[in-house]
Amino acid sequence: MSTTLSTPVISVRPVTLAAPTRGDDLQVRITAPVTGTDLPVIVFAHGFSQSMTAADPLVDHWTANGFVVVQPTFLDSATLGLTPADPRYPTIWQTRVDDLEQVIDELDTIIAAVPGLTGRVDRERLAVAGHSWGGQSIGMLLGARVLDADGKPGEDRTDHRVKAGVLLATTGLNRGDLTPFAQENFAFMTPDFTQLTTPSIVVAGDNDQSQLSTRGPDWFTDIYHHSPGAQHLVTLHGGEHTLGGIQDYSSTLTSDESPERVDLVRRTTTAFLRTALGIDAKAWSELTATPAEPVGHIDSK
């Protein structure tokens, strides 16, 4: 899969944010259009073991359509080499949310790292997006909670500065159907979505069979069915966990490579964000007015 960029963009990495209690400073990539003003922002959370260089097929499209994309590298990234023996490992899921909050808190510093970008960004038009574990991470900012051992919702990490969310291949509810490995090692896989009220779009593949749950691919649609904020569900026909290859171009990790699936993810998420952030009220309705998509279908509440 390849792409041709029609809009000049500039990318800077790493932008390093001091994080003395984290054990490693927080490194970030920022990519932005060279021209334009009042640019909206997407903070993107990568999946397990990836880094700030992930998701170029999405980042390229979003920036070509006028978005600034900011991508932190989390502690689980293979680039940092942490192992389960590291004392920080059991709480990485919480540190991920802390990292996202730090990125939002220090957006001005990150923006200033790109020559000529200061003064051209509309920080009020702020969205978060995430793939897989990244979807769980940004879901916390949208209002999702993690249930404790007694089944009670844990800490509320909702960030009201965030106006919209993009949840890509995001894991679902725990109804006693997690695999023993997931039950033992991933405490965050006990979500409650009832307070996720921030407008969001969910993307899932109907052939995404997780090794962490005995449920079928419908597990990745739970967040749509159980959160009041999730407005749309894009289901990719034949899509697996990488949704056709959103994490990289021609990646050997993609077993369902499909430029058509990736294009549908690009177009639907962009149209949703343009409408949800008040950029173009007709963007979503114009997208869904076209004939049915051959590689997927869209449901809306």
Beta strands, then each sheet from edge to edge (+ up, - down):
strand 1: 9-17
strand 2: 26-33
strand 3: 39-45
strand 4: 68-72
strand 5: 121-131
strand 6: 145-146
strand 7: 164-168
strand 8: 191-192
strand 9: 200-205
strand 10: 230-236
strand 11: 296-300
sheet 1: 1+ 2- 4+ 3+ 5+ 7+ 9+ 10+ 11-
sheet 2: 6+ 8-
end
